[in-house]
Amino acid sequence: MSNNLYILSGLGTDHRVFQRIDFGEWNPVFIQWITPKKQETIEEYALRVSEQIPEENPTIMGLSFGGMVAIEVSKLVNPKQLILLATAKTKLEVPWYYRFAGKGKLHKLLPTRLLTRSNTLSNWFFGTTDAFDRDLLKEILRETDQVFLKWAIDQIVKWSNETLIENTIHIHGTSDRILPKRFVNADYSIENGGHFMTVNKADEISTLLNLLIKD
């Protein structure tokens, strides 16, 4: 039986946000983001990404935007278990103001170049708590591909998913400012956890994951 845990990291982040997570006996396999094609939908993108998962009934984890992609991938690969962190399970869990912006195409006015710069506002939104967090966020944002970022934001605000995947566990921080907890129906809460909780609440999340992930 495989002990691989296929992980889709969040928008603008990569495997570095999981560096403090203790996966126990699980082998983390980080799915690589690929360049989206022009006019490609999140469903079409998920089909291409799913090629990185060679086994049947895998265990999948998704963080933030990676959670949304993980849901679309799960429709294709029938996972044994899906673990979601700091994300939305359906379009109704995406904050209404994001969806409103999507309908009016207001999100296209966002200067993506500014979104890849670390500053007081980005630190507040992500919930960084110390110098290590801030330096890591700054490094990750600086390396974020602006083409991918622009495409991903468009997919988030237009996401139409209404399907709930079986065997899903949703973990969410009570202080998440990017995807506020009041909009989601999470199974487990991380007290005072923000959108960067895999870094600064790693011990709590590690303990929870090793209790919840099925063999």
Backbone torsions as a table, in degrees:
resi	resn	phi	psi	omega
1	MET	NA	132.9	-176.6
2	SER	-71.1	143.2	173.8
3	ASN	-112.5	22.4	177.6
4	ASN	-74.8	137.5	174.9
5	LEU	-120.1	109.1	-176.1
6	TYR	-85.1	122.3	-171.1
7	ILE	-118.3	129.5	172.5
8	LEU	-109.3	113.2	-177.8
9	SER	-73.8	173.9	-175.3
10	GLY	-82.9	172.8	179.1
11	LEU	-62.6	125.5	178.7
12	GLY	77.7	8.1	-180.0
13	THR	-129.1	174.1	178.3
14	ASP	-145.4	-160.2	-175.1
15	HIS	-61.9	-17.2	-178.0
16	ARG	-63.0	-24.9	179.5
17	VAL	-75.2	-6.9	176.9
18	PHE	-105.7	8.5	-172.6
19	GLN	-63.7	-23.5	-179.5
20	ARG	-98.4	-2.6	-178.9
21	ILE	-79.5	131.5	174.8
22	ASP	-94.6	109.3	-177.4
23	PHE	-87.6	3.2	178.5
24	GLY	61.4	-126.6	-178.0
25	GLU	-83.4	-2.3	-177.9
26	TRP	-83.2	143.8	179.1
27	ASN	-101.1	105.4	-178.3
28	PRO	-71.5	126.0	176.7
29	VAL	-116.3	110.1	-174.9
30	PHE	-86.5	118.0	177.0
31	ILE	-68.2	132.5	-178.8
32	GLN	-85.9	128.1	174.0
33	TRP	-65.2	139.2	177.9
34	ILE	-116.0	158.9	-178.0
35	THR	-69.4	123.8	179.2
36	PRO	-68.8	145.4	176.1
37	LYS	-79.2	160.2	179.4
38	LYS	-62.4	129.8	-179.9
39	GLN	66.6	14.3	-179.6
40	GLU	-72.6	137.2	177.6
41	THR	-87.1	165.8	178.6
42	ILE	-64.5	-32.4	177.5
43	GLU	-66.8	-42.8	178.4
44	GLU	-67.7	-38.6	178.5
45	TYR	-63.9	-42.9	179.8
46	ALA	-60.5	-35.4	178.6
47	LEU	-62.2	-42.9	179.6
48	ARG	-70.4	-40.3	179.9
49	VAL	-64.9	-35.0	-177.1
50	SER	-62.6	-16.3	177.6
51	GLU	-66.3	-15.5	177.9
52	GLN	-84.2	-0.3	178.9
53	ILE	-114.1	96.5	-172.3
54	PRO	-82.4	-12.8	-173.9
55	GLU	-102.6	159.4	178.8
56	GLU	-83.6	148.7	177.8
57	ASN	47.9	56.6	-178.5
58	PRO	-75.5	167.0	169.3
59	THR	-99.7	126.5	-172.6
60	ILE	-123.1	143.9	174.1
61	MET	-128.2	138.9	178.2
62	GLY	-134.2	135.9	179.8
63	LEU	-114.3	127.6	174.7
64	SER	55.9	-124.6	177.8
65	PHE	-60.6	-31.9	175.7
66	GLY	-61.1	-28.3	176.1
67	GLY	-67.9	-38.5	178.5
68	MET	-66.8	-42.6	177.0
69	VAL	-65.4	-38.5	179.4
70	ALA	-61.0	-35.7	177.2
71	ILE	-65.4	-43.2	179.3
72	GLU	-67.6	-36.4	176.1
73	VAL	-65.1	-39.7	-177.7
74	SER	-63.3	-28.5	176.5
75	LYS	-65.1	-20.8	-175.2
76	LEU	-99.8	-30.0	-170.2
77	VAL	-114.8	-1.6	176.1
78	ASN	51.0	70.4	-175.6
79	PRO	-69.8	152.4	174.0
80	LYS	-67.3	-36.3	179.7
81	GLN	-156.0	143.4	177.9
82	LEU	-123.5	121.4	178.7
83	ILE	-107.0	125.2	-178.6
84	LEU	-115.9	134.7	179.6
85	LEU	-125.0	126.1	172.3
86	ALA	49.6	53.9	-176.8
87	THR	-144.0	-171.1	175.6
88	ALA	-120.5	142.0	-179.4
89	LYS	-90.5	-29.2	179.3
90	THR	-139.2	173.3	-179.5
91	LYS	-62.4	-28.1	-178.5
92	LEU	-74.5	-14.2	175.4
93	GLU	-91.8	-6.8	170.9
94	VAL	-78.4	127.3	-177.6
95	PRO	-48.6	140.5	-174.9
96	TRP	-59.0	-32.1	-177.3
97	TYR	-72.2	-26.1	172.7
98	TYR	-69.5	-45.2	-179.2
99	ARG	-65.1	-37.3	176.7
100	PHE	-61.5	-44.7	178.3
101	ALA	-61.7	-37.1	179.7
102	GLY	-65.5	-42.3	179.7
103	LYS	-63.5	-36.2	179.9
104	GLY	-92.8	3.4	-178.5
105	LYS	56.8	27.3	-179.4
106	LEU	-69.5	-26.7	-178.5
107	HIS	-64.8	-21.4	-179.5
108	LYS	-71.1	-12.6	178.1
109	LEU	-84.5	-9.8	-179.1
110	LEU	-66.8	128.6	175.7
111	PRO	-78.4	99.5	-175.6
112	THR	-59.5	-26.8	179.4
113	ARG	-61.5	-38.6	180.0
114	LEU	-70.6	-29.9	-178.8
115	LEU	-71.4	-14.9	179.1
116	THR	-99.0	14.1	177.3
117	ARG	-110.9	131.4	179.0
118	SER	-80.4	132.3	178.4
119	ASN	-155.2	-175.0	-177.8
120	THR	-58.9	-38.8	-178.4
121	LEU	-68.1	-44.6	-179.9
122	SER	-65.6	-37.8	176.8
123	ASN	-63.7	-37.7	178.1
124	TRP	-66.4	-46.4	-178.8
125	PHE	-62.8	-42.9	-177.3
126	PHE	-80.7	-17.7	179.3
127	GLY	76.1	37.6	175.8
128	THR	-70.6	144.4	-171.8
129	THR	-118.1	-15.1	-179.1
130	ASP	-151.9	-177.1	-175.8
131	ALA	-63.3	-38.0	179.0
132	PHE	-60.9	-47.5	179.3
133	ASP	-58.5	-48.3	-176.3
134	ARG	-64.5	-40.5	179.2
135	ASP	-66.7	-39.9	179.0
136	LEU	-66.0	-44.8	178.6
137	LEU	-61.8	-42.3	179.3
138	LYS	-60.0	-43.9	-179.6
139	GLU	-64.2	-43.8	-178.4
140	ILE	-67.7	-45.6	-179.4
141	LEU	-62.9	-38.9	-179.9
142	ARG	-61.7	-32.0	-177.2
143	GLU	-93.3	-0.2	-178.4
144	THR	-69.5	131.3	179.4
145	ASP	-72.7	123.5	-174.5
146	GLN	-69.9	-30.5	177.4
147	VAL	-66.0	-45.6	178.3
148	PHE	-64.3	-42.5	-179.6
149	LEU	-59.2	-46.7	-179.8
150	LYS	-62.2	-43.3	178.7
151	TRP	-64.1	-44.7	-176.4
152	ALA	-64.6	-41.9	178.0
153	ILE	-60.3	-40.9	178.5
154	ASP	-62.0	-39.9	179.9
155	GLN	-69.6	-36.7	-179.9
156	ILE	-63.6	-49.5	-174.5
157	VAL	-73.1	-19.0	180.0
158	LYS	-105.6	3.3	-175.0
159	TRP	-58.0	130.5	-174.8
160	SER	-112.4	7.9	-173.9
161	ASN	-61.1	134.2	174.0
162	GLU	-125.4	2.0	-176.0
163	THR	-86.9	130.5	173.8
164	LEU	-98.9	123.5	-178.1
165	ILE	-80.0	134.2	176.9
166	GLU	-64.7	155.2	177.4
167	ASN	58.8	40.7	178.3
168	THR	-102.9	138.7	172.3
169	ILE	-122.8	126.4	-176.3
170	HIS	-113.4	121.2	178.5
171	ILE	-113.5	129.6	-173.9
172	HIS	-140.8	145.0	177.5
173	GLY	-83.4	141.9	-178.3
174	THR	-72.5	-16.4	-177.3
175	SER	-114.0	22.6	179.4
176	ASP	-67.3	123.3	-178.3
177	ARG	-99.0	-16.5	179.1
178	ILE	-85.0	-43.7	173.7
179	LEU	-126.5	81.8	-174.2
180	PRO	-56.0	140.3	-175.4
181	LYS	-62.2	-26.4	-178.1
182	ARG	-63.0	-17.0	-179.5
183	PHE	-93.1	-12.0	-173.9
184	VAL	-116.9	156.1	176.0
185	ASN	-107.5	87.5	-175.7
186	ALA	-89.8	152.0	177.1
187	ASP	-81.8	-33.4	-178.7
188	TYR	-138.4	141.5	-179.4
189	SER	-112.9	142.0	172.6
190	ILE	-105.2	110.0	-175.7
191	GLU	-60.7	128.5	-179.0
192	ASN	63.4	15.3	177.2
193	GLY	-77.9	135.7	177.0
194	GLY	-107.6	-162.1	-177.4
195	HIS	-74.9	-9.9	179.0
196	PHE	-106.7	24.6	-170.4
197	MET	-68.9	-21.2	176.6
198	THR	-66.2	-18.5	178.1
199	VAL	-94.6	-52.9	-172.3
200	ASN	-98.1	1.9	172.1
201	LYS	-129.8	32.4	-171.4
202	ALA	-62.2	-38.6	-178.2
203	ASP	-63.1	-45.1	179.8
204	GLU	-64.3	-43.3	-179.0
205	ILE	-68.1	-39.4	178.7
206	SER	-59.9	-46.8	179.6
207	THR	-59.6	-44.7	-178.6
208	LEU	-65.6	-44.9	-178.5
209	LEU	-61.6	-42.1	-178.2
210	ASN	-71.5	-16.7	173.8
211	LEU	-86.1	-30.2	-169.7
212	LEU	-98.1	-33.1	-175.7
213	ILE	-70.3	126.9	-176.2
214	LYS	-81.4	146.2	175.3
215	ASP	-72.6	NA	NA
